[in-house]
Amino acid sequence: MAERVHVTVRTLAPDLAPKLYYGMPGYARGGKVLCFFRSDQMDKERYSTFGVSNLAALDTPDGLWPTSYALQDPSEEAWEHLGEVVRRATA
């Protein structure tokens, strides 16, 4: 799953540089992590997580937006949604 996240982020946001973020894959702009992946196996959790930092451009007018997404055997539709999150976050 981490490999698919990596390909998605690098394809849709080639300006982000891979960077370790608390020992997990992160993607930075100007040295600051904008989005990251946390493995369920490493964290011994039920699902992996794709998250964004406060630098992500996901703010909405109503003041409520997600900062992380659970990933557990994502469908192709879920991968497309993740791609949209990456596009919006890096705009």
N, C-alpha and C positions, 0 to 999 in steps of 0.2 A: 504494500500500500504506500509506503514511503517513497518508493521509486515512482509510482504513478503521480503522487503529489509533486515530486520533484520535476517530472516532465511537464506537468500542467503549469506549474509556476514559471519554469524557465521558458516555456513556449509563449505564455500569455504576458509575461512580465520579464523580458530578457534583460532589462536594466537592473533587476534585483540581483544581488550577489549572494551566493550561498554562504552561510555563516552559522557556526554552531551556536545554539541558543539553549542554555542549560543542558548541554550534552545532546541535544536533539537538532534536527535540521531546521534552520531558520533562513530567511531571505531578507537581505538588508538593502537599504538605499542610503548612501552616504554614511555607511558604517552602523546605521541604526536599524534594528530588526523591525520589519513591517508585518510579516506573517511567519507562521511557524507550524510545525507538525509535531505532535506528541504521540508516541507509540503506545498502544495498549499493552504490548508485551513488556516494554521497558518500565511502564508505570504500574504494571500488574492490575490493569483496570479492565472493565467490560468492553470498552471501545476506545479507539484512537481519536485524536482531536486535531482539527485544523483551526488555528486561531489567528487573530490579528491584534496588533498592538494599537496604542492610541494614535499612531501615525497614519493608520488606515483611513481612507476617505469614505467611510461608511455612514457618517452622520446622516440622520434623517430629520426633517422638520419637527416631527413629534417628540424628538428627544429619546427615542427608544430604538436601539439596533443591536443585533447580535455581535458578540466579540469572539465566539468560538462555535464550532460545529462538530457534532459527534459523527464519527465514521465507523460503520460496522458493515462490512461487505457491501459497499456502495454500488448501486445500479448505475447504468450509463447516464440516466437522468440526473442522479446525484452528482456524478462527475461533471456534467454540464453545469449544474447549479454551482458547484465549487469553482468552476472556471469563471462564472459570472461574478462570484464573490472576489476572486483574484482581480478581475478586470476593474471592478468598482473600487476595491481597496487601493489599487495602485494608480488610479486616475489622477 
